Amino acid sequence: YILNLERRKWLRAVKVRVTVLFHPEDDHLQFIAFRYALRHINADNELLPGTQLRPLVINTTQTDSFGIGKKVCNVAREGVAAIFGPRDPTATGIVQSISETLEIPNMQTYAEVPEYPSRCLFNLHPTLETISKAIASVVTDYLNWGTFTILYESDEGLIKLQDVLKAHGPDDDAITVLQFLPGDDQRQLLKEIRASRETHILLECSTERIIDILKQAREVKMVGDYISYFITSLDTHTLDLSDFKSHTNLTAIRLVDPENPVVKSVVNIWSDWEPFYGRPFTMTPETVKTEMALTHDAVFLFARALHNLFTPEDKFSVSPLACDDVDKWPHGFRLSSFMQVMEMEGMTGTIRFDEFGRRSDVKLDILEYFDGQFKKVAWWQTGHNITHTLTETEKDAEMAKTMQAKIFIVSSRIGVPFLTEKKGENLKGNDRYEGYSMDLITEIAKLLGFSFEFRLVPNNLHGELVTDLQNRRADLAICDLTITEIRKQLIDFTMPFMNLGISILYSKPVEKEPRLFAFMDPFSIDVWIYVATAYLGVSILLFILSRIAPGEWDNPHPCNPDPGELENTFNLLNCLWFSIGSLMGQGCDLLPKAVSTRMVASVWWFFALIMISSYTANLAAFLTLNRLESTISNAEDLAKQYKIKYGTMHGGSTHSFFKNSNDSTYKRMYTVMSQTRPSVFMKDNDEGVDRVRKEKGKYAFFMESITIEYHVERKCDLMQVGGLLDSKGYGIGLPLNSPFRTKISGAVLKLQEKGILEELKARWWKVSDGVSCSALEAESAKADSNELGLDNVGGVFVVLIAGTLAAFFMAILELLWNCRKIAVEERISPWEALTSELKFVVNCANENKPVRKKEEDEEETSPQNGFQKLDDKE
């Protein structure tokens, strides 16, 4: 039917010749697209009615521009309305010159930089400048690449990347620009990129070489989850990349949108025509190449320009022209001017031109390779920012599919409580381990639906974890891995799953046994000496003043109004008794009567009041508070002394903190640690903990507070000293630029919001099979605050016993002295006197003791008594 329509139109139509230049190396599909476009136009009664387009094909087999120009001039002598092509850059200049001279429209579909502006040149392919801007926008605004490697094939390709190079300022991260090696083998070049640990590659090469380059990259392990390629070819999406279905991150751009109705319609027509000629046709809208679509659009653009500019009544003709003549085609400039301002919707979108015949307002789709196929995720248009078309939900769904199809290798190290090996036989895989890290990754895997396997690093060092991630031997690293600036330059981190800081682990001071005379601690030795001196001084002063003051002398016999002598009760012994009674707060039956002695007594009482109150207050604190005072309380105390050594784990984040700190105190401490021999740097935290326990107050160890908390909970002879020196966190490590970072961080955040992270910490930090040190300390503190033990007040009992024993011995001495006096006075033996007194003492029924009287004859014969009696009579 189509052939019949074409034949009828052919018989009555005006023949208009157009010439097309093809090179033998050009894609044959491009020629087919040209033929089918002409056939479609010639069969359409509404487009160019009464006009038939006839192709004149020129095979540009010559490599010199002179020969190609001669062929074009020969065709012009027959009369042509348009020249399509060429694609060969060597022939572009001569064809453009002939077109300009004869004013014949020249339709090109090859990206190039025109040598000079032309009124008759129309290039439907986006300019290299436009493509360069699009590539730069994708790199900076969509991919957000800070550092990357450019791998290009030819100098023309480097022109397409000029805006990328311009957008990278001198203060930005360095980028690497590498050109293909001669030949097809580029594995050595890819190995160099792999050695540099670069993960972002901007690949600029011909479409035909893309699959070969990716295969070579896979051979040298440059294809994987953490290697991203941005391929600048507009036909990347037409390739069969089924061999790279999984673990490949590809970004591409395209000009031809398969969802465009024009593309679908044209492909349907092609699929109907090809079987008619007996040729297999497997093309789909997704596999239409750019130059095929551009060739189709170029033919239709020319045809519609003729249709809109000339009516069937117009006498339109194509005149023969000679290249060596001054004649021009009369309709050429008019037709070119019209095409310059017209618009058309084609297979490559909206077609517009600027004043120089270059395509303007280009729209390119940005594609990502998901699960074996390219999907449109955004689009770029001249003069606009990148517009995203894939929603966050759709992105999450695609990423979830990728993660669920992958087994994550989790790198970790043995260390309580993060990861330990279970004791038992026939344990395989993840069942061999337990700990906080195991529980954490298990919870994350449940949320995201992926599988994982643990891999222990050699030497059990944090640096090995970072190396594993750098070399992409592992996908995740979970343990007590601190997020530091240096590590963030080498690997990626999720948000912290545990916050902490550097603190000091120190041996808890041994509780001293209470001293027997601890009740004397409220006053120092000097104060006790001064109190005793004041006591003696005041007693002697009171004795002297009482002898001086008349008011202290009293009548010994109140009934005798005229006594012969007076007595003073404040002798030295009584003064001592009065002072001690006042000091003890008990008083005595002796009171001063003179003004001077009362003044001394008042001052002494005031002194005793203050001293007793001070003593009582301090005694309560000393006896009831069992304080463990450490010799250091913070890092500054350590820095000011030299008796206690201190150190860190060698090569860890704490070691780096002191080494790179700008604080003068910490810098001085690092210098001291570096110069101390034997070394104070430990190979791991366990060695540091053991040294703190062994040296008992002679060594302090700097480590993360969360690890200190774990050890202090289980080792009651350790304690944390001071606050935190910094603030940081433990994070899950990933290879640099890992695509899974956002999803893993989101899972950690969900676990934190649900309180699961706190539950995991409590499960592994709290003691589950015994009594923790914190509980024991709390009970001990409670007991100490409520009651006093005998050890605290034992000295008081000793004083009481000693005082009573002293009083008993004093009573014995007094008894013996009295017995001696009795023996002398009564002229009996001391033993008889002692026996007599002891009998009376033992007989408790006798409440009254009779007075022992001297014999009468002794009293009468005593000269002294005789004189006394005589005196009494007188």
ZAMARGU-4260 file (C-alpha; in steps of 0.2 Angstrom, whole numbers, plus 5000, padded with zeros to 4 digits):
<rodrens>
0) 5000/5000/5000 | 5014/5012/5005 | 5023/5008/4989 | 5008/5011/4978 | 5005/5028/4987
5) 5024/5032/4983 | 5022/5026/4965 | 5007/5037/4962 | 5015/5052/4970 | 5031/5049/4960
10) 5022/5049/4943 | 5014/5067/4946 | 5027/5075/4957 | 5040/5088/4954 | 5057/5080/4956
15) 5069/5088/4969 | 5086/5081/4970 | 5095/5081/4987 | 5113/5074/4989 | 5120/5065/5004
20) 5138/5061/5007 | 5142/5044/5015 | 5159/5037/5020 | 5161/5018/5019 | 5165/5018/5038
25) 5148/5026/5042 | 5135/5016/5051 | 5124/5008/5038 | 5109/5011/5049 | 5112/5030/5046
30) 5110/5027/5028 | 5094/5016/5031 | 5087/5031/5041 | 5090/5043/5027 | 5082/5031/5014
35) 5067/5028/5025 | 5065/5047/5029 | 5064/5051/5011 | 5052/5036/5007 | 5041/5042/5022
40) 5040/5060/5015 | 5038/5054/4997 | 5023/5043/5002 | 5015/5056/5013 | 5002/5066/5003
45) 5001/5080/5016 | 5019/5083/5017 | 5026/5091/5001 | 5011/5087/4989 | 5017/5087/4971
50) 5035/5086/4976 | 5046/5071/4976 | 5063/5070/4984 | 5076/5061/4975 | 5093/5056/4983
55) 5110/5057/4975 | 5122/5047/4985 | 5141/5052/4985 | 5153/5039/4993 | 5167/5049/5000
60) 5180/5036/4998 | 5194/5049/4994 | 5203/5055/5009 | 5208/5072/5001 | 5196/5086/5002
65) 5199/5091/4984 | 5192/5075/4977 | 5177/5076/4989 | 5174/5094/4983 | 5175/5090/4965
70) 5161/5076/4967 | 5150/5089/4976 | 5152/5101/4962 | 5148/5088/4949 | 5132/5084/4958
75) 5128/5103/4959 | 5128/5104/4940 | 5113/5092/4940 | 5104/5104/4952 | 5102/5099/4971
80) 5091/5108/4984 | 5101/5102/4999 | 5117/5093/5004 | 5117/5081/5018 | 5134/5078/5027
85) 5147/5074/5027 | 5152/5065/5043 | 5170/5064/5039 | 5179/5079/5047 | 5192/5081/5033
90) 5178/5084/5020 | 5167/5096/5031 | 5177/5112/5027 | 5176/5110/5008 | 5158/5105/5008
95) 5153/5120/5019 | 5163/5132/5007 | 5153/5125/4992 | 5137/5126/5001 | 5140/5144/5006
100) 5146/5149/4988 | 5131/5141/4979 | 5119/5145/4994 | 5113/5127/4995 | 5108/5122/5013
105) 5120/5110/5021 | 5113/5099/5034 | 5125/5091/5045 | 5123/5078/5060 | 5141/5077/5066
110) 5147/5086/5082 | 5161/5098/5077 | 5168/5115/5079 | 5164/5125/5063 | 5179/5133/5055
115) 5169/5149/5052 | 5151/5155/5053 | 5140/5150/5038 | 5122/5156/5033 | 5118/5140/5024
120) 5125/5127/5037 | 5113/5119/5049 | 5120/5106/5061 | 5107/5096/5071 | 5120/5088/5082
125) 5122/5098/5099 | 5138/5108/5098 | 5154/5102/5108 | 5152/5117/5118 | 5134/5112/5123
130) 5139/5094/5127 | 5154/5101/5137 | 5142/5111/5148 | 5130/5097/5151 | 5145/5085/5156
135) 5151/5098/5168 | 5134/5101/5176 | 5132/5082/5178 | 5149/5080/5186 | 5147/5095/5198
140) 5128/5096/5201 | 5122/5078/5200 | 5136/5067/5204 | 5145/5079/5216 | 5162/5072/5212
145) 5176/5081/5221 | 5190/5071/5214 | 5190/5060/5198 | 5200/5054/5184 | 5197/5059/5166
150) 5200/5045/5153 | 5199/5051/5135 | 5202/5043/5118 | 5206/5058/5106 | 5209/5077/5106
155) 5191/5080/5100 | 5185/5071/5116 | 5195/5082/5126 | 5186/5097/5119 | 5170/5090/5125
160) 5178/5090/5143 | 5184/5108/5143 | 5170/5115/5154 | 5174/5101/5167 | 5192/5106/5167
165) 5187/5125/5169 | 5175/5121/5183 | 5188/5113/5193 | 5197/5128/5202 | 5215/5128/5209
170) 5208/5126/5227 | 5198/5110/5223 | 5204/5093/5224 | 5216/5087/5211 | 5209/5078/5196
175) 5219/5067/5184 | 5218/5068/5165 | 5224/5052/5156 | 5224/5048/5137 | 5221/5031/5130
180) 5237/5021/5126 | 5241/5017/5108 | 5232/5001/5103 | 5217/4992/5110 | 5224/4986/5127
185) 5221/4999/5141 | 5223/4987/5156 | 5240/4995/5161 | 5232/5012/5161 | 5217/5005/5171
190) 5229/4997/5184 | 5237/5014/5187 | 5220/5021/5191 | 5217/5007/5202 | 5234/5010/5211
195) 5229/5028/5214 | 5213/5021/5223 | 5202/5033/5212 | 5184/5028/5212 | 5176/5041/5200
200) 5181/5039/5181 | 5175/5050/5168 | 5176/5040/5152 | 5176/5049/5135 | 5178/5037/5120
205) 5169/5031/5105 | 5153/5021/5108 | 5161/5006/5099 | 5175/5005/5112 | 5165/5006/5128
210) 5161/4988/5131 | 5179/4983/5127 | 5185/4996/5140 | 5173/4990/5153 | 5178/4972/5151
215) 5197/4977/5153 | 5192/4987/5168 | 5183/4971/5176 | 5199/4961/5172 | 5209/4973/5183
220) 5196/4974/5196 | 5190/4991/5192 | 5172/4987/5191 | 5162/4985/5207 | 5150/4993/5219
225) 5163/5007/5223 | 5169/5011/5206 | 5158/5024/5197 | 5159/5028/5178 | 5152/5043/5169
230) 5152/5039/5150 | 5150/5054/5139 | 5144/5045/5123 | 5126/5049/5118 | 5124/5031/5113
235) 5129/5022/5128 | 5111/5017/5132 | 5110/5007/5116 | 5124/4995/5120 | 5121/4978/5127
240) 5128/4979/5144 | 5121/4962/5151 | 5138/4956/5156 | 5139/4971/5168 | 5121/4968/5175
245) 5127/4968/5194 | 5140/4978/5204 | 5142/4991/5191 | 5139/5010/5193 | 5136/5018/5176
250) 5130/5036/5172 | 5126/5041/5154 | 5118/5054/5144 | 5107/5053/5129 | 5099/5064/5116
255) 5085/5052/5110 | 5072/5049/5122 | 5063/5032/5119 | 5047/5039/5127 | 5046/5052/5114
260) 5030/5048/5103 | 5040/5053/5087 | 5053/5040/5091 | 5040/5027/5094 | 5031/5031/5078
265) 5046/5031/5067 | 5053/5015/5075 | 5036/5007/5071 | 5037/5012/5053 | 5054/5005/5051
270) 5049/4989/5059 | 5035/4987/5046 | 5046/4991/5031 | 5062/4981/5035 | 5053/4964/5034
275) 5046/4969/5017 | 5064/4969/5011 | 5068/4953/5019 | 5080/4960/5032 | 5079/4956/5051
280) 5074/4971/5062 | 5078/4971/5080 | 5078/4989/5084 | 5068/4996/5098 | 5065/5014/5104
285) 5079/5011/5117 | 5092/5006/5104 | 5090/5020/5091 | 5107/5028/5089 | 5109/5047/5090
290) 5115/5049/5072 | 5101/5039/5065 | 5088/5050/5074 | 5098/5066/5068 | 5098/5060/5050
295) 5079/5057/5051 | 5076/5074/5059 | 5088/5083/5046 | 5078/5076/5031 | 5061/5080/5039
300) 5067/5097/5044 | 5072/5101/5026 | 5055/5094/5019 | 5044/5104/5031 | 5054/5120/5027
305) 5050/5117/5009 | 5032/5113/5013 | 5029/5128/5023 | 5039/5140/5012 | 5033/5135/4995
310) 5015/5131/4990 | 5010/5119/4976 | 5006/5135/4965 | 5024/5142/4967 | 5036/5138/4953
315) 5049/5130/4963 | 5063/5123/4954 | 5081/5117/4957 | 5093/5125/4945 | 5110/5118/4939
320) 5125/5127/4947 | 5143/5127/4944 | 5156/5130/4957 | 5167/5140/4945 | 5152/5152/4941
325) 5145/5167/4950 | 5127/5160/4949 | 5118/5155/4965 | 5102/5145/4969 | 5089/5159/4970
330) 5079/5150/4983 | 5094/5144/4994 | 5096/5159/5005 | 5077/5161/5007 | 5076/5143/5012
335) 5090/5144/5024 | 5084/5159/5032 | 5067/5151/5035 | 5075/5135/5043 | 5085/5146/5054
340) 5069/5153/5063 | 5058/5137/5062 | 5055/5124/5075 | 5051/5106/5074 | 5048/5091/5085
345) 5059/5077/5080 | 5066/5061/5086 | 5079/5071/5095 | 5067/5083/5103 | 5063/5101/5099
350) 5075/5107/5086 | 5080/5126/5086 | 5095/5135/5078 | 5105/5150/5083 | 5110/5164/5071
355) 5125/5153/5066 | 5115/5137/5062 | 5120/5128/5077 | 5107/5119/5087 | 5101/5128/5103
360) 5090/5124/5118 | 5096/5106/5119 | 5089/5093/5131 | 5099/5078/5137 | 5093/5064/5148
365) 5104/5058/5163 | 5103/5039/5165 | 5109/5027/5179 | 5111/5009/5176 | 5100/4999/5188
370) 5098/4980/5187 | 5103/4978/5169 | 5095/4993/5161 | 5097/5011/5160 | 5084/5022/5169
375) 5081/5041/5167 | 5085/5049/5184 | 5086/5067/5178 | 5087/5079/5163 | 5098/5094/5158
380) 5093/5108/5147 | 5102/5122/5140 | 5101/5137/5152 | 5093/5127/5166 | 5098/5117/5181
385) 5097/5098/5182 | 5080/5092/5185 | 5078/5076/5194 | 5064/5064/5188 | 5068/5049/5200
390) 5059/5051/5217 | 5068/5047/5233 | 5056/5033/5235 | 5061/5026/5219 | 5080/5028/5222
395) 5078/5019/5239 | 5069/5005/5230 | 5083/5003/5217 | 5096/5004/5231 | 5087/4991/5241
400) 5087/4979/5227 | 5105/4981/5225 | 5109/4978/5243 | 5097/4963/5245 | 5106/4955/5230
405) 5123/4957/5239 | 5132/4949/5253 | 5142/4962/5263 | 5159/4958/5269 | 5160/4965/5287
410) 5178/4968/5293 | 5181/4968/5312 | 5193/4964/5325 | 5192/4954/5341 | 5190/4965/5357
415) 5177/4965/5371 | 5163/4969/5371 | 5162/4973/5353 | 5167/4956/5346 | 5172/4940/5354
420) 5173/4922/5348 | 5161/4909/5355 | 5167/4894/5364 | 5161/4878/5356 | 5163/4866/5342
425) 5155/4865/5325 | 5152/4884/5324 | 5153/4891/5307 | 5151/4908/5298 | 5143/4922/5309
430) 5139/4909/5323 | 5157/4909/5328 | 5155/4927/5335 | 5146/4937/5347 | 5146/4955/5354
435) 5140/4972/5351 | 5146/4973/5333 | 5137/4957/5329 | 5121/4963/5337 | 5122/4980/5328
440) 5125/4974/5311 | 5112/4961/5313 | 5099/4974/5317 | 5105/4985/5302 | 5103/4969/5291
445) 5086/4966/5297 | 5081/4984/5292 | 5089/4984/5275 | 5086/4966/5271 | 5104/4961/5266
450) 5116/4947/5271 | 5133/4948/5278 | 5149/4939/5283 | 5162/4944/5296 | 5180/4945/5291
455) 5193/4947/5305 | 5208/4958/5301 | 5226/4952/5304 | 5236/4959/5319 | 5219/4965/5326
460) 5223/4983/5322 | 5212/4997/5317 | 5224/5002/5303 | 5220/4985/5295 | 5202/4989/5295
465) 5205/5005/5286 | 5216/4996/5273 | 5203/4983/5270 | 5191/4997/5266 | 5203/5006/5255
470) 5207/4991/5245 | 5189/4986/5244 | 5191/4969/5252 | 5177/4973/5264 | 5161/4983/5262
475) 5159/4988/5280 | 5170/4990/5296 | 5162/4988/5313 | 5171/4989/5330 | 5177/5003/5341
480) 5183/5013/5325 | 5184/5032/5330 | 5178/5044/5317 | 5194/5056/5314 | 5198/5069/5301
485) 5212/5058/5294 | 5202/5043/5292 | 5188/5052/5284 | 5200/5057/5270 | 5203/5038/5267
490) 5186/5030/5270 | 5168/5035/5273 | 5159/5034/5289 | 5140/5033/5294 | 5133/5044/5307
495) 5140/5039/5325 | 5132/5025/5333 | 5140/5029/5350 | 5147/5045/5357 | 5162/5046/5368
500) 5178/5056/5372 | 5196/5053/5378 | 5198/5051/5397 | 5210/5044/5409 | 5210/5026/5416
505) 5219/5026/5433 | 5221/5014/5447 | 5209/5017/5461 | 5217/5022/5478 | 5218/5008/5490
510) 5207/5012/5505 | 5218/5015/5520 | 5214/5006/5537 | 5207/5018/5550 | 5221/5023/5562
515) 5218/5019/5580 | 5219/5037/5585 | 5209/5044/5570 | 5199/5055/5582 | 5214/5066/5583
520) 5214/5069/5564 | 5202/5085/5565 | 5217/5094/5573 | 5234/5094/5567 | 5249/5090/5578
525) 5253/5109/5579 | 5235/5113/5585 | 5236/5099/5598 | 5252/5106/5605 | 5245/5124/5605
530) 5230/5118/5614 | 5240/5109/5627 | 5251/5124/5629 | 5236/5136/5631 | 5229/5124/5644
535) 5244/5124/5655 | 5247/5143/5652 | 5229/5148/5657 | 5230/5136/5673 | 5246/5144/5679
540) 5240/5161/5675 | 5224/5157/5685 | 5234/5151/5699 | 5245/5167/5700 | 5230/5179/5698
545) 5220/5170/5712 | 5234/5172/5724 | 5236/5191/5719 | 5217/5195/5719 | 5210/5198/5737
550) 5193/5192/5732 | 5199/5174/5730 | 5204/5173/5749 | 5190/5166/5760 | 5187/5163/5778
555) 5189/5144/5781 | 5177/5144/5796 | 5161/5154/5791 | 5155/5153/5809 | 5170/5162/5816
560) 5168/5181/5812 | 5186/5185/5816 | 5197/5172/5808 | 5215/5171/5811 | 5219/5166/5793
565) 5211/5165/5776 | 5212/5151/5763 | 5212/5151/5744 | 5204/5136/5735 | 5213/5139/5718
570) 5229/5130/5722 | 5238/5124/5707 | 5229/5107/5706 | 5212/5115/5707 | 5217/5127/5693
575) 5222/5113/5682 | 5206/5104/5686 | 5195/5120/5683 | 5204/5122/5666 | 5202/5104/5660
580) 5184/5104/5666 | 5180/5120/5656 | 5189/5113/5641 | 5179/5097/5641 | 5163/5107/5643
585) 5159/5099/5660 | 5164/5113/5672 | 5168/5110/5690 | 5162/5115/5708 | 5176/5128/5709
590) 5171/5146/5702 | 5182/5161/5702 | 5175/5176/5712 | 5188/5190/5708 | 5186/5201/5693
595) 5203/5196/5685 | 5201/5178/5688 | 5183/5179/5680 | 5190/5188/5665 | 5203/5174/5663
600) 5189/5161/5665 | 5178/5170/5652 | 5191/5171/5639 | 5196/5152/5642 | 5178/5147/5641
605) 5176/5157/5624 | 5192/5148/5618 | 5185/5131/5623 | 5168/5134/5615 | 5176/5138/5598
610) 5189/5124/5599 | 5175/5111/5605 | 5164/5116/5591 | 5177/5115/5577 | 5183/5099/5584
615) 5166/5092/5584 | 5162/5097/5566 | 5178/5090/5559 | 5177/5074/5569 | 5160/5071/5562
620) 5167/5073/5544 | 5183/5063/5547 | 5174/5048/5556 | 5159/5047/5544 | 5166/5050/5527
625) 5177/5037/5519 | 5185/5047/5505 | 5196/5040/5492 | 5207/5054/5487 | 5217/5052/5471
630) 5233/5060/5468 | 5227/5066/5451 | 5210/5073/5446 | 5213/5078/5427 | 5225/5079/5413
635) 5233/5095/5419 | 5238/5086/5435 | 5247/5073/5426 | 5256/5086/5415 | 5262/5095/5431
640) 5270/5080/5439 | 5283/5067/5434 | 5281/5053/5446 | 5266/5045/5437 | 5269/5040/5419
645) 5255/5040/5406 | 5253/5034/5389 | 5241/5029/5375 | 5238/5015/5362 | 5251/5017/5349
650) 5244/5022/5332 | 5226/5024/5338 | 5215/5039/5337 | 5220/5044/5355 | 5238/5044/5350
655) 5234/5055/5335 | 5224/5067/5346 | 5239/5071/5357 | 5251/5071/5342 | 5241/5083/5332
660) 5234/5094/5346 | 5237/5112/5345 | 5234/5114/5364 | 5251/5118/5373 | 5247/5106/5388
665) 5243/5091/5376 | 5258/5095/5365 | 5269/5095/5381 | 5262/5079/5387 | 5265/5070/5370
670) 5283/5076/5370 | 5285/5068/5388 | 5276/5052/5382 | 5288/5051/5367 | 5303/5053/5377
675) 5299/5041/5391 | 5308/5025/5392 | 5303/5011/5393 | 5289/5016/5381 | 5272/5021/5388
680) 5263/5017/5371 | 5254/5001/5372 | 5250/4990/5357 | 5232/4988/5362 | 5219/4994/5375
685) 5220/4977/5385 | 5239/4979/5387 | 5236/4997/5394 | 5223/4991/5406 | 5235/4977/5413
690) 5249/4990/5415 | 5237/5002/5425 | 5232/4987/5437 | 5250/4981/5439 | 5259/4997/5443
695) 5245/5003/5455 | 5245/5022/5454 | 5262/5024/5445 | 5254/5023/5427 | 5239/5031/5419
700) 5232/5026/5402 | 5222/5038/5390 | 5208/5029/5381 | 5190/5031/5375 | 5178/5034/5389
705) 5166/5021/5383 | 5180/5007/5384 | 5185/5014/5401 | 5167/5012/5407 | 5167/4994/5402
710) 5183/4990/5411 | 5178/5000/5427 | 5162/4991/5428 | 5171/4974/5429 | 5187/4978/5437
715) 5184/4986/5454 | 5202/4992/5456 | 5201/5004/5442 | 5192/5021/5440 | 5190/5035/5427
720) 5198/5051/5432 | 5193/5068/5426 | 5181/5073/5412 | 5182/5071/5393 | 5197/5079/5383
725) 5187/5079/5367 | 5171/5074/5359 | 5169/5061/5345 | 5160/5045/5341 | 5162/5027/5334
730) 5155/5025/5316 | 5153/5011/5304 | 5167/5013/5291 | 5164/5011/5272 | 5175/5012/5257
735) 5177/5030/5250 | 5162/5036/5240 | 5152/5020/5245 | 5134/5020/5237 | 5127/5012/5253
740) 5133/5025/5265 | 5116/5034/5265 | 5106/5019/5268 | 5117/5012/5282 | 5117/5029/5291
745) 5098/5029/5289 | 5097/5012/5298 | 5108/5018/5312 | 5097/5033/5314 | 5082/5022/5315
750) 5090/5011/5328 | 5094/5026/5339 | 5076/5033/5338 | 5069/5017/5343 | 5081/5015/5358
755) 5089/4999/5351 | 5106/5006/5352 | 5104/5010/5371 | 5098/4992/5373 | 5113/4985/5364
760) 5125/4995/5375 | 5116/4990/5391 | 5117/4972/5386 | 5136/4972/5383 | 5142/4985/5395
765) 5132/4980/5411 | 5138/4965/5420 | 5125/4951/5417 | 5132/4936/5427 | 5138/4944/5443
770) 5138/4960/5454 | 5145/4975/5445 | 5158/4986/5453 | 5146/5001/5452 | 5133/4991/5462
775) 5146/4986/5475 | 5152/5004/5476 | 5135/5011/5479 | 5131/4998/5493 | 5148/5002/5501
780) 5144/5021/5500 | 5127/5018/5507 | 5134/5008/5522 | 5148/5021/5525 | 5136/5035/5526
785) 5124/5027/5538 | 5134/5019/5552 | 5152/5020/5559 | 5162/5005/5562 | 5173/5001/5577
790) 5188/5005/5567 | 5183/5023/5565 | 5180/5026/5584 | 5192/5013/5592 | 5204/5026/5598
795) 5191/5033/5609 | 5189/5016/5618 | 5207/5015/5620 | 5208/5032/5628 | 5194/5027/5639
800) 5202/5010/5644 | 5219/5019/5647 | 5211/5032/5657 | 5202/5020/5668 | 5217/5009/5670
805) 5227/5024/5675 | 5214/5029/5688 | 5214/5012/5695 | 5233/5012/5697 | 5232/5029/5704
810) 5220/5023/5717 | 5232/5008/5721 | 5246/5021/5724 | 5235/5031/5735 | 5230/5016/5745
815) 5248/5011/5747 | 5253/5028/5752 | 5239/5029/5765 | 5243/5012/5772 | 5261/5018/5774
820) 5255/5033/5784 | 5244/5022/5794 | 5258/5010/5798 | 5269/5024/5804 | 5256/5033/5814
825) 5249/5017/5822 | 5266/5008/5823 | 5260/4993/5814 | 5267/4984/5799 | 5262/4990/5782
830) 5255/4973/5778 | 5244/4974/5793 | 5238/4991/5787 | 5235/4986/5769 | 5226/4970/5775
835) 5215/4981/5786 | 5211/4993/5772 | 5207/4979/5759 | 5195/4971/5771 | 5185/4987/5772
840) 5186/4989/5753 | 5180/4971/5750 | 5166/4973/5762 | 5154/4982/5751 | 5140/4982/5765
845) 5150/4995/5775 | 5144/5012/5768 | 5153/5022/5782 | 5171/5021/5786 | 5176/5024/5804
850) 5190/5037/5808 | 5206/5029/5814 | 5211/5038/5831 | 5228/5040/5839 | 5231/5033/5856
855) 5228/5045/5871 | 5246/5043/5879 | 5253/5047/5862 | 5243/5062/5861 | 5247/5068/5879
860) 5266/5065/5878 | 5268/5073/5861 | 5277/5090/5864 | 5269/5097/5850 | 5252/5093/5856
865) 5256/5100/5873 | 5261/5117/5866 | 5246/5117/5856 | 5234/5114/5870 | 5243/5128/5880
870) 5241/5139/5866 | 5223/5135/5865 | 5220/5139/5883 | 5229/5155/5881
</rodrens>
